[in-house]
């Protein structure tokens, strides 16, 4: 059909429509190519080509010397009777659980300052280093282009193993690492491979909603565990198949899991035969002291370490990794093979080049300094503009802080968000990150992400925030 011009395409569409409407019925003969050409003002060659395409698609059948006839089974279409809910096509339990979860809030354009957490500044991306790495690996001509190892490129896993030892103190083998499409795919794989429908899982409250959703979609039953300034509260943990934690920087409140609680959590995992899912989503950013060592370093056989490049390079890159206890890599690799074969190989090889050359670690040091400057401006502006009207939580590490509006009830969060948006300020409340079945905080709170802003935008945004809070009093 790609060889037919406009007239031929219109002839084909017209004949199909006449068949579907019942003007031509199964067994009816079509006009000769000469007659059809005269009717349409087209050449016989065009009509013959159109008939040939319809024969190829199964609309017409023909024999030598006989005009084409409409194929059997092509009776006119009838309008289907709407199905009743009981007759609806079946969706799996997974699909039904997925659709029962609350949909994400669509992003909205913000004109002045957007404190949306998880975003990075476009100018921080190492464009030149990334371009050099992509060019270098692209020029390595391969004899064949083929599907690769679902576990991840060997060069990347080897380079990553060295980086994790230097930067996070993790002692692992490249064979323990599986490359995934961002940490979210890693969490989804954990859910599918570690949970059966009806299994319970423990999760921080408040916490990362997409982790919770991944485990629930797999059939898990959430057991929310409260957090405080020392992270997850570990006293009297109930049984569960796994526990999800963000020990280096609890999301969203920012607490760091204390040494005592780390030991207690790992003892619980060992006693119950459960896995600990450690999401180290922004562990590179510890502003005053060295990054906190991961849980994985204390018990590599109980902990699945989830890492990402979304907070150091870009969330659009979609590259992350799992460091797995011995014996789990094959199951995770095979599950990933079924999901997407493997993560994009060119990007894996470019990232391996960045890690091997030292460019990645130079970049991390650079953006760590930039984000420390943004954080300093944020804290200074909050102190100057808001003072005792707010309390700040989780400022020692990571790329966001939480502010509580003293004396303002949590049910006023929505109004504050709308007032802020009306003047071009993006604010994001804490309340949606709490388990919907449990009580939420009494005080209005907001998460302020600053990694996508320059210092002037931070200063201006906090000035606008102070104006909004004054209006809402």
C-alpha positions in Angstrom: 0.0 0.0 0.0 3.0 2.2 0.5 3.4 2.2 -3.3 -0.1 3.5 -4.0 -0.7 7.2 -4.6 -3.7 9.3 -3.4 -6.2 8.0 -5.9 -5.4 4.4 -5.2 -5.7 4.9 -1.5 -9.1 6.5 -1.9 -10.3 3.6 -4.1 -9.2 1.1 -1.4 -10.9 3.1 1.4 -14.1 3.5 -0.7 -14.3 -0.3 -1.4 -13.7 -1.1 2.2 -16.4 1.3 3.3 -18.9 -0.3 0.8 -18.1 -3.8 2.2 -18.5 -2.6 5.8 -21.8 -0.9 5.1 -23.3 -3.8 3.2 -23.3 -2.3 -0.3 -21.0 -5.1 -1.3 -21.8 -8.4 0.3 -19.7 -11.6 0.6 -19.7 -13.3 -2.9 -20.5 -10.1 -4.8 -18.4 -9.4 -7.9 -16.7 -6.0 -8.2 -16.7 -4.1 -11.4 -14.0 -4.8 -13.9 -10.9 -2.7 -13.6 -11.8 -1.0 -16.9 -15.3 0.0 -15.6 -14.0 1.1 -12.2 -11.2 3.1 -13.8 -13.8 4.9 -16.0 -16.0 5.6 -13.0 -13.2 7.0 -10.9 -11.3 8.7 -13.7 -8.2 6.7 -12.8 -5.9 4.5 -14.8 -6.5 0.8 -15.0 -3.1 0.3 -13.6 -4.1 2.2 -10.4 -7.3 0.2 -10.1 -5.5 -3.1 -10.6 -3.0 -2.1 -7.9 -5.8 -1.2 -5.5 -7.6 -4.5 -6.2 -4.2 -6.3 -5.6 -3.8 -4.6 -2.2 -7.4 -5.6 -1.2 -6.7 -9.2 -2.2 -3.5 -9.1 -0.1 -5.4 -7.9 2.9 -8.1 -10.6 2.5 -11.0 -8.3 1.5 -11.2 -9.8 -2.0 -10.6 -13.1 -3.6 -9.9 -13.8 -7.3 -9.2 -16.4 -9.9 -7.5 -16.0 -13.2 -9.8 -14.4 -15.8 -12.6 -13.7 -13.2 -13.4 -10.4 -11.6 -12.6 -10.1 -7.9 -15.4 -11.0 -5.4 -15.9 -10.0 -1.8 -14.4 -12.6 0.6 -16.7 -14.6 2.9 -17.0 -13.5 6.5 -17.1 -9.8 5.6 -20.8 -9.1 6.3 -21.8 -5.6 7.1 -20.8 -4.4 10.5 -23.5 -4.2 13.2 -23.6 -1.8 16.1 -22.6 -3.8 19.1 -24.8 -3.9 22.1 -23.1 -2.2 25.1 -21.9 -4.9 27.5 -23.3 -4.9 31.0 -20.8 -4.6 33.8 -21.1 -8.3 34.5 -20.2 -9.1 30.9 -17.1 -6.8 30.9 -13.9 -8.4 29.8 -11.8 -9.8 32.5 -9.0 -7.8 34.1 -6.4 -9.6 36.3 -6.2 -9.1 40.0 -3.0 -7.1 39.5 -4.8 -4.7 37.1 -7.8 -4.3 39.5 -5.5 -3.6 42.4 -3.6 -1.1 40.2 -6.7 0.8 39.2 -7.9 1.0 42.8 -4.9 3.0 43.8 -5.2 6.8 43.8 -4.0 8.4 40.6 -1.0 10.7 40.7 -1.6 14.4 40.8 -0.9 15.8 37.3 2.0 18.4 37.2 0.9 22.0 36.8 2.8 24.9 35.3 4.3 27.2 37.9 5.4 30.6 36.7 7.9 31.8 39.3 9.3 29.2 41.8 8.4 25.6 41.9 9.5 23.7 45.1 8.5 20.3 43.5 10.8 17.7 45.1 12.6 15.1 42.9 13.4 17.7 40.1 17.0 18.6 39.2 18.3 21.7 37.5 18.8 21.2 33.8 22.0 23.3 33.9 23.5 20.8 36.4 23.6 17.9 33.9 27.1 17.2 32.7 26.4 17.8 29.0 29.9 17.8 27.7 31.1 14.7 29.7 27.9 12.8 28.8 28.3 13.7 25.1 32.0 12.6 25.1 31.0 9.3 26.7 28.1 8.7 24.3 30.3 9.5 21.3 33.1 7.2 22.5 30.9 4.2 23.1 28.9 4.9 19.9 32.0 4.6 17.8 32.8 1.2 19.1 31.4 -0.6 16.1 30.0 -4.0 16.9 29.7 -6.8 14.3 26.1 -7.5 15.4 23.4 -5.5 17.2 21.7 -7.9 19.5 19.8 -8.1 22.8 22.1 -7.8 25.8 22.3 -9.4 29.3 19.2 -8.4 31.3 21.4 -8.2 34.4 23.1 -5.2 32.8 26.2 -4.4 30.8 29.3 -6.1 32.4 31.4 -2.9 32.1 28.8 -0.9 34.0 28.4 -3.4 36.7 32.1 -3.6 37.1 32.6 0.2 37.3 29.6 0.5 39.6 31.0 -2.1 42.0 34.2 0.0 42.3 32.2 3.2 42.8 30.0 1.8 45.5 33.0 0.6 47.4 34.6 4.0 47.2 31.5 6.1 47.8 29.3 4.0 50.0 31.5 1.3 51.5 29.5 -1.5 49.9 31.5 -4.6 49.3 29.9 -6.6 46.5 30.6 -8.4 43.3 29.5 -7.2 39.8 27.4 -10.5 39.8 25.4 -9.1 42.7 24.3 -6.0 40.7 21.3 -5.8 38.4 20.8 -2.7 36.3 17.2 -1.4 36.2 15.2 1.4 34.6 15.4 3.7 37.6 14.8 2.7 41.2 11.0 2.4 40.5 11.6 -0.7 38.3 13.8 -2.1 41.0 11.0 -1.7 43.6 8.5 -3.3 41.2 10.7 -6.3 40.7 11.1 -6.6 44.5 7.3 -6.6 44.8 6.7 -9.2 42.1 9.5 -11.6 43.3 9.2 -11.3 47.0 5.4 -10.9 47.7 2.5 -13.3 47.0 -1.1 -11.9 47.2 -2.0 -11.6 50.8 1.5 -11.2 52.2 2.1 -8.3 54.5 4.9 -5.8 54.0 6.1 -3.1 56.4 6.5 0.5 55.1 7.4 3.8 56.6 4.5 6.2 57.4 4.7 8.8 56.0 6.7 7.4 53.1 7.2 7.0 49.4 3.8 6.4 47.8 5.1 4.7 44.6 6.9 2.1 46.7 3.7 1.4 48.6 1.7 1.2 45.3 4.2 -1.2 43.8 3.9 -3.6 46.7 0.1 -3.3 46.9 -0.3 -3.9 43.2 1.6 -7.1 43.6 -1.0 -8.2 46.2 0.8 -7.2 49.4 -1.0 -5.9 52.5 0.5 -2.7 53.8 1.5 -2.4 57.5 2.4 1.2 58.0 5.1 1.8 60.7 5.5 5.3 62.2 8.7 7.3 61.9 10.3 10.0 64.1 13.5 12.0 64.1 15.6 8.7 64.2 13.7 7.1 61.3 11.6 4.0 61.4 10.3 3.1 64.9 11.4 -0.5 65.3 10.0 -1.5 68.7 7.6 -4.3 68.4 7.6 -4.7 64.6 4.9 -7.2 63.5 5.7 -10.1 61.1 6.1 -9.3 57.4 7.7 -10.6 54.2 9.7 -7.5 53.7 10.2 -4.0 55.0 10.8 -0.9 52.9 13.0 1.8 54.5 14.9 5.0 53.5 17.4 4.9 56.3 20.0 7.4 55.1 17.3 10.1 54.6 13.8 9.1 55.5 11.4 10.2 52.8 9.9 12.7 53.4 10.7 13.8 57.0 14.4 13.4 56.6 15.4 11.5 59.7 18.5 9.2 59.7 18.0 5.7 61.1 20.1 5.5 64.2 22.7 2.9 64.8 20.6 1.2 67.5 17.6 1.0 65.3 19.6 -0.3 62.4 20.8 -3.2 64.5 17.3 -3.9 65.7 15.8 -3.8 62.2 18.4 -6.2 60.9 17.8 -8.5 63.9 14.1 -8.5 63.1 14.8 -9.4 59.5 17.1 -12.2 60.4 14.6 -13.6 62.9 11.6 -13.4 60.6 13.3 -14.4 57.4 12.3 -11.1 55.8 14.2 -8.9 53.3 14.9 -5.2 54.0 14.5 -3.0 50.9 16.9 -0.2 51.4 16.1 2.8 49.1 19.2 5.0 49.1 17.6 7.5 46.8 19.8 10.6 47.6 22.5 9.2 49.9 25.2 11.2 48.1 24.0 14.4 49.7 25.1 14.7 53.3 25.8 18.3 53.9 27.6 18.5 57.2 29.3 15.1 57.6 30.2 12.1 55.4 27.3 10.1 54.0 25.8 7.6 56.4 26.9 4.0 55.6 24.1 1.9 54.1 22.3 -0.8 56.0 23.6 -3.2 53.3 27.1 -2.9 54.7 25.9 -4.4 58.0 24.0 -7.4 56.6 24.4 -8.0 52.8 22.3 -11.2 53.0 19.2 -9.5 54.4 19.3 -6.2 52.6 18.4 -5.4 49.0 20.1 -2.1 48.2 18.2 0.1 45.7 20.3 2.9 44.1 19.6 5.4 41.4 21.2 8.1 39.2 18.0 10.2 39.1 19.3 12.5 41.9 22.8 12.9 40.6 22.4 12.9 36.8 18.8 13.1 35.7 15.5 11.5 36.5 14.9 11.3 32.7 17.9 9.0 32.2 16.0 6.1 33.9 19.0 4.2 35.1 19.2 2.6 38.6 20.5 -0.6 40.1 20.0 -3.2 42.8 22.7 -4.8 44.9 21.2 -8.2 45.8 22.0 -10.8 48.4 23.7 -13.9 47.0 21.4 -16.2 45.0 18.8 -13.6 44.0 20.5 -12.1 40.9 19.2 -14.8 38.5 15.6 -14.5 39.5 15.7 -10.7 39.2 17.5 -10.9 35.9 15.0 -13.3 34.4 12.1 -11.1 35.6 13.7 -8.1 34.0 14.2 -10.1 30.8 10.4 -10.6 30.7 9.7 -7.0 31.4 11.9 -5.2 28.9 14.8 -7.5 27.9 17.4 -5.0 29.3 17.9 -1.4 30.0 19.1 0.8 27.1 22.6 -0.5 26.3 24.1 2.7 24.8 23.2 4.7 28.0 24.6 1.9 30.2 27.9 1.9 28.3 28.1 5.7 28.5 27.5 5.7 32.2 30.2 3.0 32.6 32.6 5.3 30.8 31.7 8.2 33.1 32.3 6.0 36.1 35.6 4.5 34.8 37.0 7.9 33.8 36.3 9.6 37.1 34.0 12.1 35.4 31.0 10.9 37.4 32.6 11.4 40.8 33.8 14.9 39.7 30.3 15.7 38.7 28.9 14.5 42.0 31.4 16.7 43.9 30.3 19.6 41.8 26.6 19.3 42.2 27.0 18.5 45.9 28.6 22.0 46.3 25.8 23.6 44.2 23.1 22.0 46.3 24.8 22.9 49.5 24.7 26.6 48.3 21.0 26.2 47.5 20.3 24.6 50.9 22.1 27.4 52.7 20.1 30.0 50.9 16.9 28.1 51.6 17.6 27.9 55.3 18.7 31.5 55.5 15.6 32.7 53.7 13.3 30.6 55.8 14.8 32.0 58.9 14.7 35.6 57.7 11.3 35.5 56.1 9.3 33.1 58.2 11.1 32.9 61.5 9.1 31.3 64.3 6.1 30.8 62.1 7.5 27.5 60.8 9.5 24.5 62.1 12.1 22.9 59.8 12.7 19.1 59.6 15.2 17.0 57.7 17.6 19.7 56.6 20.9 17.8 57.3 20.9 15.6 54.2 19.2 15.1 50.9 17.7 17.6 48.4 14.5 18.7 50.2 13.3 19.9 53.6 9.9 19.7 55.3 8.4 22.8 56.9 5.5 22.7 59.4 3.4 25.8 59.6 3.1 26.4 63.4 -0.5 27.0 64.6 -2.0 26.2 61.1 -4.2 23.1 60.9 -3.5 20.5 58.2 -6.9 20.9 56.7 -5.8 24.3 55.4 -3.0 22.9 53.2 -5.2 22.8 50.1 -6.1 26.5 50.5 -2.4 27.4 51.0 -1.5 25.5 47.8 -4.1 27.3 45.8 -3.2 30.7 47.1 0.5 30.0 46.4 -0.2 28.8 42.8 -2.2 31.9 42.1 0.9 34.0 42.5 3.2 31.5 40.7 4.5 29.5 43.6 4.5 25.7 43.6 4.0 24.1 47.1 3.5 20.4 47.9 1.8 19.2 51.1 3.1 16.4 53.3 -0.4 14.9 54.1 -0.8 12.8 50.9 2.3 10.8 51.9 0.7 9.4 55.0 -1.3 6.1 54.8 -4.8 7.1 53.8 -6.4 4.7 56.4 -4.6 6.3 59.3 -4.7 9.7 61.0 -2.6 12.4 59.4 -0.6 15.2 61.1 -2.6 18.0 62.7 -0.3 20.7 61.5 0.0 21.9 57.9 3.3 20.8 56.4 5.0 21.2 53.0 8.0 19.5 51.2 10.4 22.0 49.7 12.6 20.6 47.0 15.4 22.9 46.0 17.7 21.0 43.6 16.1 22.5 40.5 16.4 26.1 41.6 19.1 28.7 41.6 19.8 30.6 44.7 17.8 33.7 43.5 14.8 31.5 42.7 15.0 30.0 46.2 15.2 33.4 47.9 12.3 34.7 45.8 10.2 31.6 46.4 10.6 31.9 50.2 9.7 35.5 50.1 6.5 34.6 48.2 5.8 31.8 50.8 6.0 34.3 53.6 3.5 36.5 51.7 1.1 33.5 51.3 1.3 32.6 55.0 0.6 36.1 56.0 -2.5 36.1 53.7 -3.8 32.8 55.2 -3.6 33.9 58.8 
